[in-house]
Amino acid sequence: EKKISFDNMSNEELEAICTSRGFEIVKEIDESGNARKFSREEYVDAATQCLEIEAEMEQILNDHPHLLDEIENEAERMRK
């Protein structure tokens, strides 16, 4: 398994790892109503979690390919 190096990535690039996969990093609001700033470590943790979730979902679909058909059928029904 290839490890991605986050060292040279900006916080925006780390966030894009999640958003490009359909995940959202929810901005927390502090007591004064401002969006709390995330630390570098929090962005790295979030990107790591998004990649892990993606890998888990790929493994589930590899182990149970019929699930993808069911998901696609359900999505098609919802579009009607």
C-alpha angles and dihedrals in degrees: 000000000000116000118218116223112226094183097100097036123104121231087253090055090048090051089049089059086067101036093049087058094050097262125124128213102219113219111228119222119226127217092275093053097255125128108260114240114239120225122240089252091055091053091049090048091050093049090048091051092048091052091047092051091049091050091048092050091049090051092050091050091047090051093044109027092170088070091068090055090050092049092049092048091050091048090051091050090051092053091058 
